[in-house]
Amino acid sequence: DTGVGGTVPLYLLDAAGLTDALYAGDREHRIRQELLLGVGGVRALAGLGLVPTVFHVNEGHSAFLAIERARLLVEEGVPSAEAFDLVRRTTVFTTHTPVPAGNEVFAEDLVARYAGDLAASAGLSEQALLALGRGTDGSGFGLTPLALRLSRYANAVSELHGEVAREMWAPLFAGEQAPIEHVTNGVHLGTWLAPEI
């Protein structure tokens, strides 16, 4: 039963020594966590025989899933440009953090080292990969720019956050308004509140 108040299966990725602490360790440890979540998540779903019709990238953390999905399509014989177009059409993105410092950014050489082979298998050159994550300030490879560029739909989590996010990410879209909608988060009170309340 997947209705409101029902249950859904929960699958967790566990890699001792890598997933034991969030936001811990150095940048190399962190990019390995992000790759595990994105690439490992896609592979885990496939291993379970699950075939999602839409993938949701939450706060950029699993953004590398788009490259893995394109790689799988290219492996099946789909041309790279067509594969990335299909991935874009079936990916949605939610941004949460309204300040640049809260969005994950990596040095480009680290991204090339850890994701370069994956990107090449998807038909992307190293420069094309880096361009997908590059912000307008040249500060490195950002997971939010990557997610925005490889998603069909993006949303913020409140009306005000939508305004802030559109302004914050407008430079990625040549001065035009960033294509970020907003959805005000809510809860189902019947299942959220304790019975005592």
WOCOR-V913653 format. One record per residue. N is the residue number from 1. PHI is phi in degrees with one decimal (none if undefined). D_LAST is the distance of its C-alpha to the last C-alpha in Angstrom with 1 decimal. Layout:
n: [N | N]
phi: [PHI | PHI]
d_last: [D_LAST | D_LAST]
This chain:
n: [1 | 2 | 3 | 4 | 5 | 6 | 7 | 8 | 9 | 10 | 11 | 12 | 13 | 14 | 15 | 16 | 17 | 18 | 19 | 20 | 21 | 22 | 23 | 24 | 25 | 26 | 27 | 28 | 29 | 30 | 31 | 32 | 33 | 34 | 35 | 36 | 37 | 38 | 39 | 40 | 41 | 42 | 43 | 44 | 45 | 46 | 47 | 48 | 49 | 50 | 51 | 52 | 53 | 54 | 55 | 56 | 57 | 58 | 59 | 60 | 61 | 62 | 63 | 64 | 65 | 66 | 67 | 68 | 69 | 70 | 71 | 72 | 73 | 74 | 75 | 76 | 77 | 78 | 79 | 80 | 81 | 82 | 83 | 84 | 85 | 86 | 87 | 88 | 89 | 90 | 91 | 92 | 93 | 94 | 95 | 96 | 97 | 98 | 99 | 100 | 101 | 102 | 103 | 104 | 105 | 106 | 107 | 108 | 109 | 110 | 111 | 112 | 113 | 114 | 115 | 116 | 117 | 118 | 119 | 120 | 121 | 122 | 123 | 124 | 125 | 126 | 127 | 128 | 129 | 130 | 131 | 132 | 133 | 134 | 135 | 136 | 137 | 138 | 139 | 140 | 141 | 142 | 143 | 144 | 145 | 146 | 147 | 148 | 149 | 150 | 151 | 152 | 153 | 154 | 155 | 156 | 157 | 158 | 159 | 160 | 161 | 162 | 163 | 164 | 165 | 166 | 167 | 168 | 169 | 170 | 171 | 172 | 173 | 174 | 175 | 176 | 177 | 178 | 179 | 180 | 181 | 182 | 183 | 184 | 185 | 186 | 187 | 188 | 189 | 190 | 191 | 192 | 193 | 194 | 195 | 196 | 197]
phi: [none | -113.3 | -75.1 | -57.9 | 84.3 | -86.9 | -126.6 | -134.6 | -66.3 | -122.9 | -116.5 | -116.2 | -91.2 | -130.5 | -133.5 | -50.6 | 87.6 | -115.0 | -105.6 | -74.4 | -146.8 | -88.4 | 57.7 | -119.1 | 83.8 | -89.4 | -65.3 | -65.6 | -61.9 | -66.4 | -67.5 | -65.2 | -62.7 | -64.3 | -66.1 | -61.1 | -63.6 | -74.1 | -70.5 | -63.4 | -62.4 | -62.5 | -68.1 | -66.0 | -61.1 | -62.7 | -62.9 | -87.0 | 77.1 | -92.9 | -125.8 | -63.9 | -90.8 | -138.7 | -109.2 | -110.8 | -99.9 | -102.8 | 57.4 | 78.0 | -57.8 | -104.9 | -58.2 | -65.4 | -60.7 | -63.5 | -71.2 | -63.1 | -62.9 | -64.7 | -59.1 | -63.4 | -66.5 | -62.2 | -59.8 | -83.2 | 103.6 | -76.5 | -57.8 | -54.2 | -61.1 | -67.0 | -62.2 | -67.9 | -64.0 | -63.4 | -60.9 | -58.5 | -69.2 | -123.0 | -130.8 | -122.9 | -136.1 | -116.8 | -100.8 | -120.4 | -93.9 | -89.1 | -131.6 | -54.8 | -64.4 | -90.2 | -105.2 | -63.6 | -130.9 | -123.4 | -63.4 | -61.6 | -65.8 | -68.1 | -64.8 | -61.2 | -68.1 | -89.4 | -117.0 | -60.8 | -66.5 | -60.5 | -63.0 | -60.4 | -67.3 | -94.9 | 88.3 | -103.2 | -74.1 | -59.9 | -65.8 | -66.3 | -59.2 | -63.2 | -64.3 | -64.1 | -105.0 | -78.2 | -83.8 | -79.6 | -94.2 | 69.8 | -83.1 | 132.9 | -100.7 | -101.8 | -72.2 | -67.9 | -58.0 | -59.6 | -65.0 | -62.7 | -75.8 | -112.3 | -125.0 | -81.6 | -136.9 | -133.2 | -140.1 | -98.8 | -109.2 | -166.0 | -60.7 | -64.5 | -61.5 | -59.3 | -61.6 | -64.3 | -65.3 | -61.9 | -68.8 | -62.2 | -100.8 | -54.6 | -58.1 | -71.0 | -117.5 | 51.7 | 80.5 | -78.6 | -63.7 | -64.2 | -78.7 | -119.8 | -85.5 | -141.1 | -133.1 | -81.5 | -61.6 | -151.7 | -133.1 | -89.3 | -58.9 | -63.2 | -111.0 | -88.9 | -81.0 | -67.3 | -55.6 | -63.7 | -80.6]
d_last: [25.5 | 24.7 | 22.7 | 19.2 | 17.0 | 20.3 | 22.1 | 24.9 | 27.4 | 27.1 | 30.4 | 30.9 | 34.1 | 35.1 | 38.3 | 38.6 | 39.9 | 38.9 | 35.2 | 34.3 | 33.4 | 32.3 | 34.3 | 36.6 | 40.4 | 43.0 | 43.4 | 45.1 | 42.2 | 39.8 | 42.0 | 42.2 | 38.4 | 38.3 | 41.1 | 39.5 | 36.3 | 38.3 | 41.3 | 39.8 | 36.9 | 39.4 | 41.5 | 38.6 | 37.5 | 41.2 | 41.6 | 38.7 | 40.5 | 37.8 | 39.3 | 36.8 | 38.0 | 36.2 | 35.4 | 32.7 | 33.6 | 30.7 | 31.8 | 35.3 | 34.6 | 35.9 | 38.5 | 41.4 | 40.2 | 42.2 | 45.4 | 44.9 | 44.3 | 47.4 | 49.3 | 48.5 | 49.8 | 52.9 | 53.5 | 53.5 | 56.2 | 54.2 | 55.8 | 53.8 | 53.4 | 52.2 | 49.8 | 48.2 | 48.0 | 46.2 | 43.8 | 43.1 | 42.5 | 39.9 | 37.9 | 35.1 | 33.9 | 30.9 | 31.5 | 28.9 | 30.9 | 32.6 | 35.2 | 38.3 | 37.9 | 34.6 | 36.4 | 38.2 | 42.0 | 44.7 | 48.4 | 50.4 | 52.5 | 49.5 | 48.3 | 51.9 | 52.1 | 48.9 | 48.5 | 52.2 | 53.1 | 50.1 | 50.9 | 54.5 | 53.7 | 51.8 | 54.9 | 53.9 | 56.2 | 55.0 | 55.4 | 53.5 | 50.6 | 50.6 | 50.8 | 47.6 | 45.7 | 47.7 | 46.3 | 48.6 | 49.0 | 50.5 | 48.0 | 47.7 | 45.9 | 42.4 | 39.9 | 38.4 | 41.9 | 42.5 | 39.3 | 40.0 | 43.5 | 42.7 | 39.8 | 40.2 | 36.9 | 35.0 | 31.8 | 30.0 | 26.2 | 26.1 | 28.8 | 29.8 | 29.9 | 32.1 | 34.5 | 34.7 | 35.1 | 37.9 | 39.7 | 39.3 | 40.7 | 43.2 | 46.1 | 45.8 | 46.6 | 49.8 | 48.3 | 46.7 | 43.0 | 41.1 | 39.8 | 36.1 | 33.7 | 30.0 | 26.8 | 23.6 | 21.0 | 17.7 | 15.0 | 14.1 | 10.5 | 10.5 | 11.5 | 10.2 | 6.5 | 5.5 | 5.4 | 3.8 | 0.0]
